[in-house]
Amino acid sequence: MKKLLIIPLLTFCVLLQAQMNKVEFVEYDLDNGLHVILHQDKSTPIVAVSVMYHVGSKNENPDRTGFAHFFEHLLFEGSENIGRGEYDEYVESAGGTLNANTTYDRTFYYEILPSNQTELGLWLESERMLHAIVENTGIETQREVVKEERRLRVENRPYGTIVQEAMKRAYKKHPYQWPVIGYMEHLNAAEEADYKNFYNDFYVPNNAVLSLAGDIDIAQTKLWIEKYFGSIPKGTKPIYRPTIVEGPIDGEIRDTIYDNIQLPAVVQAYRIPAQGTDDFYAVSLLSTLLSQGGSSRLNKSLVDDQQLALFVGAFPFELEDPGVSLAFAICNAGQDPSTVEAAMDAEIVKVQTELISDEEFQKLKNQVENDFISGNARVAGIAESLANYHMYFGDANLINTEIDRYLSVTKEDIMAAANKYFSKDSRVVLYYLPKPTATP
């Protein structure tokens, strides 16, 4: 039986070595401040064309939340040279796909195209940056789309408000306190002038990274980039970046949320350091230890052994400013949330008082390596990683070296992070309970 495993194991090792090869790239700035990163990969005839804007929900006016996410929708409406709804048609007719996503810190647009359509992708993104139509027809259309998305994803989805409710208690001053999708009353109140100002302030070349990965000719691509982006004016206003420093959570914050659910849930939120800091890597590995995979500690203890929970999870928010690590458990039928909470706490205490085993530690390293390989297995993932690393850290080469920061974390570092950041005296605890049944 062991002999039969040799060939698959050797194959995996070859693939691992191939995928861990250094990601080569060139980068430079246009005169208008647009940062350009180009990665050439001739293995398949596809290319990812992407633009990342350094604007997320944390850059918003507290009375006009949801703008960054709203623009993710609005900027597919069209431009001065692209009719309404034609963004999709251009890309799909060329055999490609397109999408976008928004976080607390940035907004990311991309197309995946046959490599002979690279110029098309660059033209589309230059139109989005310079010539987008921000007017009432598109605003009203997308306002209703986003409001419906909020109803489906947050308000009418069981447990859909967990992140929103945890974050608004974990922060009192910092804009991470409001949800990326924004609040319904702000979506209703916003006017055309508000959106125009947001576009003019943030959708400028000196607040963006243009990242391409795939089957490109670098010299030709540079010419196209200059053609489509070189003449776009640089933004003249300072880019708003919040400088609020949130103090620690003062004591344990406890609350109860009544939701349209059948099973209770327990939610715990701990404040953690910003991404890229030494302690963040230890906190990230701690979350992996607790919840990634069927043999993770929370899953094994609460779901398998004690059968207290139907589902558990724990994950850190990788944020530009100090963020949050969120842990949650959906209780099994008949289980009291306080019992489930105690079991969750017990697993944290174990990490705070006992070094993890050599076997678990090696498993963590394997999971980190697998995550890095998976993240850079596609050209879109490489384009996004390169842009992320430059935008947040000014160092795109972290795509090749950040894994070393994770692998340098020790067992003692994980224990220290558990004690420093996962304190009962500085956290948010929420009980999600079924709404009481109305009596006739």
Backbone torsions as a table, in degrees:
resi	resn	phi	psi	omega
1	MET	NA	-40.7	-178.7
2	LYS	-64.0	-34.4	179.5
3	LYS	-62.8	-34.2	-178.8
4	LEU	-66.5	-20.1	-178.5
5	LEU	-85.5	-12.7	-173.0
6	ILE	-64.5	-47.5	-176.9
7	ILE	-64.3	-49.2	176.5
8	PRO	-58.8	-36.8	-179.0
9	LEU	-67.3	-43.5	178.1
10	LEU	-63.2	-40.1	178.4
11	THR	-61.4	-43.5	178.8
12	PHE	-61.6	-42.5	-178.8
13	CYS	-63.5	-39.7	178.3
14	VAL	-63.4	-45.3	179.1
15	LEU	-63.4	-40.7	-179.9
16	LEU	-61.0	-46.0	-179.3
17	GLN	-64.0	-40.8	-179.1
18	ALA	-64.6	-41.9	-175.7
19	GLN	-78.8	-17.6	177.9
20	MET	-88.8	2.1	178.0
21	ASN	-60.4	151.9	-177.7
22	LYS	-61.4	135.7	175.5
23	VAL	-85.1	111.4	179.8
24	GLU	-86.7	145.9	179.0
25	PHE	-159.8	162.1	171.1
26	VAL	-120.8	148.7	179.5
27	GLU	-144.7	150.9	179.7
28	TYR	-164.5	171.1	178.5
29	ASP	-114.2	140.1	167.9
30	LEU	-78.7	165.2	-179.0
31	ASP	-61.7	-26.0	-179.2
32	ASN	-85.3	4.5	176.2
33	GLY	95.8	-4.7	177.9
34	LEU	-67.5	125.4	177.3
35	HIS	-90.5	132.5	-175.4
36	VAL	-118.7	133.3	176.5
37	ILE	-129.9	129.0	-177.0
38	LEU	-126.7	125.2	176.4
39	HIS	-120.5	123.3	-178.9
40	GLN	-98.3	127.8	177.7
41	ASP	-141.8	105.9	-174.7
42	LYS	-88.1	7.7	-173.2
43	SER	-68.8	-32.0	177.0
44	THR	-137.8	148.2	-174.8
45	PRO	-82.5	55.5	176.6
46	ILE	-132.1	161.7	179.3
47	VAL	-143.5	143.7	171.2
48	ALA	-104.6	123.4	176.2
49	VAL	-110.1	120.6	-174.4
50	SER	-139.0	151.4	171.4
51	VAL	-132.5	127.8	177.0
52	MET	-112.0	125.4	177.5
53	TYR	-102.5	136.6	-177.7
54	HIS	-82.9	64.2	177.3
55	VAL	-148.4	125.2	176.3
56	GLY	-135.5	-165.4	-175.8
57	SER	-65.4	-22.5	-178.9
58	LYS	-72.5	-13.2	178.7
59	ASN	-89.1	2.5	-172.2
60	GLU	-86.2	158.3	169.4
61	ASN	-68.5	130.9	-178.8
62	PRO	-56.6	-21.7	177.7
63	ASP	-93.5	1.2	-179.1
64	ARG	-139.0	56.6	-178.5
65	THR	-73.2	158.6	177.6
66	GLY	90.5	1.3	-175.7
67	PHE	-66.3	-43.3	-178.2
68	ALA	-59.3	-46.7	178.3
69	HIS	-67.1	-37.9	178.4
70	PHE	-58.2	-42.0	-179.3
71	PHE	-67.0	-29.4	174.1
72	GLU	-54.7	-35.4	177.4
73	HIS	-84.1	-48.0	-172.3
74	LEU	-59.5	-36.6	-173.9
75	LEU	-80.8	10.8	165.1
76	PHE	-101.2	1.0	-177.8
77	GLU	-69.2	-34.6	-178.1
78	GLY	144.1	179.3	-179.8
79	SER	-143.1	-174.3	178.5
80	GLU	-61.5	-24.5	-177.4
81	ASN	-117.7	3.6	180.0
82	ILE	-128.8	122.0	-178.0
83	GLY	-69.5	163.7	-179.9
84	ARG	-59.9	129.1	179.2
85	GLY	82.4	-1.2	-174.4
86	GLU	-86.6	-14.0	176.0
87	TYR	-54.7	-52.8	-179.8
88	ASP	-59.6	-42.7	-176.6
89	GLU	-62.4	-43.9	179.3
90	TYR	-58.0	-47.9	-175.0
91	VAL	-71.2	-46.5	-177.5
92	GLU	-67.5	-34.9	177.0
93	SER	-66.2	-26.7	178.3
94	ALA	-87.2	1.9	179.4
95	GLY	84.7	22.4	-177.2
96	GLY	-116.2	-176.9	175.4
97	THR	-131.7	162.1	179.7
98	LEU	-149.0	156.4	179.6
99	ASN	-167.7	-179.9	177.8
100	ALA	-159.0	160.0	175.0
101	ASN	-152.1	156.5	-176.5
102	THR	-129.7	142.7	174.9
103	THR	-126.9	-173.8	174.7
104	TYR	-61.8	-24.2	-169.0
105	ASP	-116.1	-23.1	-176.2
106	ARG	-156.7	166.5	176.6
107	THR	-125.5	136.0	-170.1
108	PHE	-130.0	124.8	177.8
109	TYR	-117.7	142.0	178.3
110	TYR	-155.5	154.4	170.0
111	GLU	-125.5	141.7	171.4
112	ILE	-112.9	118.5	-169.5
113	LEU	-133.4	157.5	165.4
114	PRO	-56.7	142.1	-171.8
115	SER	-62.9	-21.4	177.1
116	ASN	-76.9	1.7	176.8
117	GLN	-112.7	20.3	-179.8
118	THR	-57.1	-42.9	-178.5
119	GLU	-62.1	-37.6	177.8
120	LEU	-59.1	-46.8	-179.7
121	GLY	-60.4	-40.3	179.9
122	LEU	-66.9	-40.5	178.1
123	TRP	-63.1	-44.6	-179.9
124	LEU	-59.7	-44.3	-178.5
125	GLU	-71.5	-31.7	176.4
126	SER	-68.5	-35.0	175.6
127	GLU	-64.3	-40.4	178.7
128	ARG	-62.8	-38.1	-176.9
129	MET	-76.2	-34.5	-171.5
130	LEU	-109.2	-38.1	-166.4
131	HIS	-118.6	16.9	-178.3
132	ALA	-59.4	141.5	177.9
133	ILE	-91.9	112.5	178.6
134	VAL	-110.6	91.2	-176.6
135	GLU	-144.8	170.9	-167.1
136	ASN	-60.8	-35.2	-178.0
137	THR	-60.6	-51.5	178.6
138	GLY	-68.1	-36.9	-179.7
139	ILE	-61.9	-46.7	-178.1
140	GLU	-66.9	-37.4	177.6
141	THR	-61.5	-50.2	-176.1
142	GLN	-76.1	-25.1	175.4
143	ARG	-59.2	-43.8	179.7
144	GLU	-70.5	-35.5	178.1
145	VAL	-63.1	-46.6	-177.5
146	VAL	-69.1	-38.8	177.5
147	LYS	-61.9	-40.5	178.4
148	GLU	-68.1	-37.3	176.7
149	GLU	-62.0	-40.9	178.7
150	ARG	-63.9	-41.1	178.1
151	ARG	-61.3	-44.4	-175.6
152	LEU	-72.6	-41.0	-172.1
153	ARG	-89.6	-26.4	-173.0
154	VAL	-118.3	-63.6	-167.8
155	GLU	-72.9	-36.3	-175.2
156	ASN	-106.8	5.1	178.7
157	ARG	-97.6	130.5	176.4
158	PRO	-54.7	131.9	-178.5
159	TYR	64.3	12.2	-174.6
160	GLY	-67.2	-16.9	-178.3
161	THR	-98.7	9.2	-175.3
162	ILE	-56.0	-52.1	-177.8
163	VAL	-64.4	-45.3	-179.6
164	GLN	-57.7	-48.4	-176.3
165	GLU	-70.6	-35.5	178.5
166	ALA	-68.9	-44.1	-175.7
167	MET	-68.9	-36.6	-177.9
168	LYS	-73.0	-13.6	173.5
169	ARG	-96.3	-27.5	179.8
170	ALA	-75.3	-21.7	-179.6
171	TYR	-127.0	138.1	176.7
172	LYS	-110.8	-26.4	-176.4
173	LYS	-119.8	-42.1	-172.8
174	HIS	-70.1	144.5	-178.3
175	PRO	-67.2	-5.7	170.5
176	TYR	-63.4	-9.4	-176.9
177	GLN	-71.0	-20.8	179.2
178	TRP	-105.0	155.3	-174.7
179	PRO	-73.2	151.0	179.5
180	VAL	-58.2	-38.2	-178.4
181	ILE	-74.7	-12.6	177.3
182	GLY	83.3	179.2	179.6
183	TYR	-104.0	146.5	-174.9
184	MET	-58.5	-40.6	-177.5
185	GLU	-65.5	-30.0	178.0
186	HIS	-75.7	-37.3	175.6
187	LEU	-62.3	-37.3	179.6
188	ASN	-71.6	-35.4	-172.2
189	ALA	-83.2	-23.9	-173.2
190	ALA	-64.1	141.9	-179.5
191	GLU	-116.3	170.3	-175.9
192	GLU	-56.2	-40.8	-178.7
193	ALA	-63.2	-35.2	178.3
194	ASP	-61.4	-43.3	-178.2
195	TYR	-70.4	-40.7	178.6
196	LYS	-60.2	-42.8	179.9
197	ASN	-63.7	-41.3	179.8
198	PHE	-62.3	-44.5	179.5
199	TYR	-62.0	-47.1	-178.2
200	ASN	-66.6	-30.4	-178.3
201	ASP	-77.2	-39.7	-168.3
202	PHE	-112.4	-25.1	-176.7
203	TYR	-92.8	63.5	-178.9
204	VAL	-123.8	153.5	-173.9
205	PRO	-61.6	-33.4	-179.7
206	ASN	-77.1	6.6	173.9
207	ASN	-122.5	27.3	-172.5
208	ALA	-143.9	157.6	172.8
209	VAL	-124.9	123.8	173.8
210	LEU	-96.5	117.1	-175.4
211	SER	-126.7	125.4	177.8
212	LEU	-121.0	140.2	177.1
213	ALA	-141.7	134.3	176.7
214	GLY	136.9	-154.0	-172.8
215	ASP	-81.2	78.0	-178.1
216	ILE	-119.9	153.2	167.3
217	ASP	-95.0	114.2	-170.2
218	ILE	-63.9	-42.2	-179.1
219	ALA	-62.7	-46.4	179.5
220	GLN	-65.2	-39.3	-179.6
221	THR	-63.4	-38.4	177.1
222	LYS	-61.4	-38.8	178.3
223	LEU	-64.4	-43.5	178.5
224	TRP	-64.0	-40.6	-179.7
225	ILE	-62.0	-43.5	177.6
226	GLU	-63.6	-38.6	-179.5
227	LYS	-62.9	-44.7	-172.4
228	TYR	-94.6	-26.4	-175.4
229	PHE	-114.3	-20.8	-172.1
230	GLY	-61.3	-31.6	-175.7
231	SER	-93.3	-1.1	179.1
232	ILE	-69.3	127.2	-176.0
233	PRO	-65.3	143.8	174.6
234	LYS	-70.9	143.5	175.4
235	GLY	-65.4	141.3	-176.0
236	THR	-101.9	-16.4	-179.3
237	LYS	-89.9	150.0	171.9
238	PRO	-61.9	138.3	178.0
239	ILE	-77.4	125.6	-178.7
240	TYR	-70.9	122.7	174.2
241	ARG	-127.3	118.3	179.9
242	PRO	-62.7	137.3	-179.8
243	THR	-112.6	15.1	-177.9
244	ILE	-64.8	130.5	174.9
245	VAL	-107.5	112.1	-178.0
246	GLU	-82.2	130.1	176.2
247	GLY	-72.5	171.7	179.7
248	PRO	-66.0	157.8	174.6
249	ILE	-65.3	124.4	-173.8
250	ASP	-90.1	92.9	-177.6
251	GLY	84.2	170.3	179.0
252	GLU	-78.6	130.8	177.0
253	ILE	-103.8	120.6	-178.4
254	ARG	-121.6	141.3	178.6
255	ASP	-155.7	164.5	178.9
256	THR	-122.6	131.5	178.4
257	ILE	-114.9	126.9	176.5
258	TYR	-98.1	124.8	-171.2
259	ASP	-132.1	165.7	175.9
260	ASN	-79.8	72.8	-177.1
261	ILE	-133.6	163.4	177.1
262	GLN	-103.4	-29.9	-178.0
263	LEU	-115.0	135.4	177.2
264	PRO	-64.2	162.5	175.3
265	ALA	-140.7	152.2	175.6
266	VAL	-116.3	131.2	-179.4
267	VAL	-123.9	133.2	176.7
268	GLN	-127.4	131.6	179.0
269	ALA	-125.1	126.7	179.1
270	TYR	-119.5	138.2	176.7
271	ARG	-77.5	136.9	-176.1
272	ILE	-132.8	167.1	-179.1
273	PRO	-72.6	165.2	179.8
274	ALA	-66.1	156.1	175.8
275	GLN	-60.1	148.5	178.8
276	GLY	90.0	-15.4	176.9
277	THR	-81.8	157.2	-177.4
278	ASP	-57.1	-44.6	-177.1
279	ASP	-67.7	-26.3	-178.5
280	PHE	-60.8	-38.5	-177.0
281	TYR	-66.4	-36.7	176.8
282	ALA	-67.4	-41.3	178.2
283	VAL	-64.0	-40.4	179.4
284	SER	-62.4	-43.5	177.6
285	LEU	-66.2	-34.2	176.6
286	LEU	-61.8	-43.4	178.2
287	SER	-64.0	-38.9	176.3
288	THR	-62.2	-44.3	178.0
289	LEU	-58.2	-40.2	-175.2
290	LEU	-75.2	-34.8	-167.1
291	SER	-140.5	-5.3	-176.8
292	GLN	-87.8	112.8	177.0
293	GLY	97.7	160.6	-177.1
294	GLY	-64.5	-25.3	-179.1
295	SER	-96.3	8.9	178.0
296	SER	-65.1	160.5	-170.4
297	ARG	-64.3	-47.4	-179.6
298	LEU	-63.9	-41.3	-178.5
299	ASN	-67.0	-44.5	-178.2
300	LYS	-65.6	-42.2	-176.2
301	SER	-77.0	-54.2	-171.8
302	LEU	-80.8	-35.6	-176.2
303	VAL	-90.5	-51.9	-173.4
304	ASP	-81.9	-56.3	-171.4
305	ASP	-76.2	-54.3	-175.3
306	GLN	-90.4	-17.0	-179.8
307	GLN	53.5	40.7	177.3
308	LEU	-87.2	-27.9	-173.4
309	ALA	-127.9	148.5	175.4
310	LEU	-82.6	-35.7	-177.9
311	PHE	-153.7	143.0	177.3
312	VAL	-134.6	159.7	176.5
313	GLY	-161.8	157.4	174.7
314	ALA	-154.3	129.9	-179.6
315	PHE	-153.2	143.7	176.5
316	PRO	-89.0	142.7	171.3
317	PHE	-83.3	117.1	179.6
318	GLU	-83.1	95.4	-172.3
319	LEU	-120.1	156.6	-177.3
320	GLU	-68.3	-35.7	173.4
321	ASP	-104.3	168.0	-179.6
322	PRO	-51.7	132.7	-170.8
323	GLY	-114.6	-146.3	-174.1
324	VAL	-138.2	144.2	166.9
325	SER	-108.1	126.7	-174.5
326	LEU	-111.5	129.4	173.8
327	ALA	-122.7	142.9	-179.6
328	PHE	-150.3	156.6	176.5
329	ALA	-143.9	130.4	173.3
330	ILE	-93.1	119.4	-171.4
331	CYS	-70.4	145.0	169.9
332	ASN	-68.0	157.4	179.4
333	ALA	-56.2	131.8	177.2
334	GLY	86.2	-5.2	-178.9
335	GLN	-90.4	136.4	179.2
336	ASP	-79.6	134.1	179.8
337	PRO	-56.1	-32.9	-179.6
338	SER	-65.4	-33.9	176.9
339	THR	-68.5	-40.8	179.0
340	VAL	-66.6	-43.0	178.0
341	GLU	-59.4	-43.8	179.6
342	ALA	-61.1	-37.9	179.3
343	ALA	-68.9	-37.9	175.9
344	MET	-63.5	-45.3	179.5
345	ASP	-60.8	-37.6	-178.4
346	ALA	-61.4	-36.5	179.4
347	GLU	-70.3	-35.2	175.6
348	ILE	-65.5	-44.5	-179.8
349	VAL	-59.1	-39.1	179.2
350	LYS	-59.0	-42.8	-179.9
351	VAL	-70.2	-31.3	179.9
352	GLN	-72.8	-23.3	-172.6
353	THR	-116.7	-15.4	-177.4
354	GLU	-132.1	131.1	173.9
355	LEU	-64.2	141.2	178.7
356	ILE	-69.6	159.0	-176.0
357	SER	-73.4	161.9	176.0
358	ASP	-59.8	-38.8	-179.0
359	GLU	-64.1	-45.9	179.0
360	GLU	-65.2	-38.3	-178.3
361	PHE	-64.7	-41.7	177.8
362	GLN	-66.1	-37.7	177.6
363	LYS	-61.1	-41.4	177.9
364	LEU	-59.7	-44.5	179.1
365	LYS	-61.7	-41.6	178.9
366	ASN	-63.0	-40.0	-179.9
367	GLN	-66.4	-39.4	177.9
368	VAL	-62.0	-47.0	-179.9
369	GLU	-62.3	-41.2	178.7
370	ASN	-63.2	-41.0	179.8
371	ASP	-64.1	-40.0	179.2
372	PHE	-66.8	-42.6	179.3
373	ILE	-62.4	-45.8	-179.3
374	SER	-63.2	-40.5	-178.3
375	GLY	-65.6	-28.9	-178.6
376	ASN	-109.4	21.7	179.2
377	ALA	-83.3	-16.4	-179.2
378	ARG	-121.2	152.2	-178.6
379	VAL	-63.7	-33.9	178.9
380	ALA	-64.6	-38.7	178.0
381	GLY	-65.3	-39.7	178.5
382	ILE	-65.8	-45.5	179.7
383	ALA	-59.3	-42.5	-179.3
384	GLU	-68.6	-42.9	-179.5
385	SER	-62.5	-44.5	179.0
386	LEU	-59.1	-44.3	179.7
387	ALA	-65.9	-44.3	178.8
388	ASN	-56.7	-50.6	-175.1
389	TYR	-63.8	-37.7	176.9
390	HIS	-69.8	-44.9	-174.1
391	MET	-63.5	-45.0	-174.6
392	TYR	-85.7	-33.0	-171.2
393	PHE	-123.5	-6.3	-177.7
394	GLY	67.5	24.4	-175.7
395	ASP	-148.5	89.7	-179.5
396	ALA	-64.2	-23.1	-178.8
397	ASN	-69.2	-7.1	173.3
398	LEU	-60.2	-18.0	174.9
399	ILE	-58.6	-26.2	179.8
400	ASN	-98.2	-20.5	-169.9
401	THR	-119.9	-15.0	-175.1
402	GLU	-63.3	-29.3	178.5
403	ILE	-57.0	-31.2	179.0
404	ASP	-64.8	-31.9	178.7
405	ARG	-66.9	-38.4	176.6
406	TYR	-67.9	-45.1	-175.5
407	LEU	-71.2	-16.6	178.5
408	SER	-84.4	-8.5	177.6
409	VAL	-66.8	135.1	-179.5
410	THR	-101.4	168.5	174.1
411	LYS	-58.9	-40.2	-179.6
412	GLU	-64.6	-35.6	177.5
413	ASP	-63.2	-40.6	179.8
414	ILE	-65.1	-43.7	177.8
415	MET	-62.3	-43.6	-179.4
416	ALA	-63.5	-40.4	179.1
417	ALA	-65.3	-39.2	178.5
418	ALA	-61.4	-40.3	-179.8
419	ASN	-74.5	-35.0	-175.6
420	LYS	-76.3	-38.9	-170.3
421	TYR	-110.8	-21.1	-175.0
422	PHE	-105.5	65.7	-177.5
423	SER	-103.3	138.1	175.8
424	LYS	-64.4	-23.9	-177.3
425	ASP	-84.9	1.5	-178.9
426	SER	-149.4	70.1	-178.1
427	ARG	-157.7	170.1	173.4
428	VAL	-111.6	132.2	175.4
429	VAL	-124.7	123.6	179.0
430	LEU	-119.9	136.4	169.8
431	TYR	-105.0	121.1	172.1
432	TYR	-94.0	121.5	-177.2
433	LEU	-124.6	150.3	176.2
434	PRO	-61.1	141.6	176.0
435	LYS	-61.4	138.2	179.3
436	PRO	-58.3	140.8	178.6
437	THR	-73.1	129.1	-179.0
438	ALA	-68.5	135.1	177.9
439	THR	-87.5	139.1	-177.9
440	PRO	-68.9	NA	NA
